[in-house]
Amino acid sequence: DAHDWTHANALQYIEERDSYLITFPHLDTFLEIERSTGEVTLEISPEGDVTVNGDFDHPHDTHWSDDGLLRLISHEEEGTVARAFSIDGTQLKLEWSYGSELNITGTVIGQHRRMNNGNTMVNFGGAGVMHEVTPEGDLVWSMSSELGYWLGNGQWFYDFYEGE
């Protein structure tokens, strides 16, 4: 029953707090670490400052978004799901979710990002599927690659011709 605890799959630098958020997916654990001291300032885990209790499985692309939510991709039995959480005291509170009803299984990588227009880009990683969805979960567009082709991390470019 050993865990691959050394496997970290997400790292985010948080400039306003001068800290790093590191994700350990096999332990369902996130640590926020102060850059200058190396001190853990927040632990989100089954026994941490903020506890998790089956809120997700094998998280990927964990990050704090500009709207203050903890966003991640969860690879679960029913498929890959994008989720966003706030912190309510010592618990995570689910604020947004997309994908559980779709049964799209990515198993590895994946990401989701809130876009400037309020929609969300969801990358199902190993499934080779990407969606843009409204805050209500309505599909705006979809893209899929040939079976077996993973989509890596995506970056949304808002306007190549700004100012013209």
N, C-alpha and C positions, 0 to 999 in steps of 0.2 A: 504493500500500500504506500510505497514511497511516492512523493510528489516531485515533479520537475520544478522545484522552487526557484532554480536559477534562471529559468526562462522568463525574461521580461519581454513583452511585445509592444509596449507603447511608452513613449517618453514625450512629455510636453513641458516646455519652459514657460512659466507663468511670470511675465515681466513685472506686473504690478505687485506681486508678492516676492519676487526674486527667489522663486522656488521651482522645483521640478515635480511633476506628477509621473510616477512610474507604475506600470501595471504588471502584475504577476498572475497570468490567466489561470494557471492550474490550481492556484490557491484562492481565486476570487478575491484578490487583495490589491488595493491601490494605496500607495504611500505618497504623501506630499512631503518633500524634503527641502529644507531651507538651503539655498545654494552656498551661502557663506560659511555655515557651521556644519552642514551635513546632518542636522537634527531633524528627526521626523516630527512634523508639525500636525499631520493629520493621517490617521490610518483608517481606511474603509475596508473592513474585512469581517469574517464571521465573529471575531472577538475584538474588533477595533473600537476606536472612538465613535465611529458610525458603523453600525452593524448591518450586514447583509444576511438575508434569510431566503435563499432561493429566488432572488430578484433577477438573476441572469445566470448563464452558464458559459464558461470559457470566454470571457470578454476580450474583445479586440478594439483597437482604435479608441481607447478611453481618453477623453479630453474634457476640459472645462470649456464650454462655449461662451461667446460674448454675452449671452443672455443669462449666464450664471448657472447653467445646468451641466451636470455630469453626463456626457453622452458616450455611448458605446454600442458596439455590435455584439450580440450574444448568439453563439452557435448552440442551439438547443435541439432536442429530439424532434420537435415538430418543424424545425427549420431555422433559418437565420433571421434574427429580429433586431431592428434598430430601437434603442430605448434612450430616454432622457430622464434624469432624476434630479430632484432638488434634495436638500438635506432638511429634514424635519426633526430637530433635536438630535437624537442619536440614531435615527433611522433614515433610510433612503425612501423617498416618496416618488412613485412613478408619475411623471408629468406628461409623457408622450411615448407612443410605441407604434411601430409599423412593421408589418411583415409576418406576424404570427399566423395569420389566416392564409398566407400564400403558399406555404410548404416549399419554399425555395431554400435548399440546403447548400450553403457555401463551405462549411466545415473549417475553412482557414481564411485568414485575412478579412478584408471587408472594412467598410467605413461608412459614416454618415456625417454630413455637414449641413448646418443651417445656412441657407443662402441669403443674400442681401434682400431678396424679394419676400422673405418669410417662408419660402418653401424649403424642402430638405432634399438633398441628394443622398440616396441610399445606394451603396455599392455592396452587393451580396458576395463579393470576393470570389472564392473558388467556384461559385456557381456561374460566373461570367455574366451576371445580370446587374443592370443599374437602372434605378428609377428616380425621377423627380416627382415628389408628392407635395400636396398642399398641407398646411397645418392640420386639416381635418382628415388627411390620409387619402385624398383623391389623387389618382394617378394623372400627372401632366404629360409625361413621356416615359418611354421604356426603351432600353437597348439591351441586346444580349449578344454574346459572342458564340462562336462555335463551341460545341460540347468539349470540355477539356481545356479551354483557354481561360485562365484566370484574369481578372481585372486587378491591376495593382492599385496603388493609391491614386485617387483622382484629384485634380485641382481644377476648380472652376475659374475661368477667366471671364470677368464681367464685361470688359470692353477693350478691345485692342486699339480702337480708334478714338478713345476719349479725347475730347477737345477739338476734333475735326468737324 
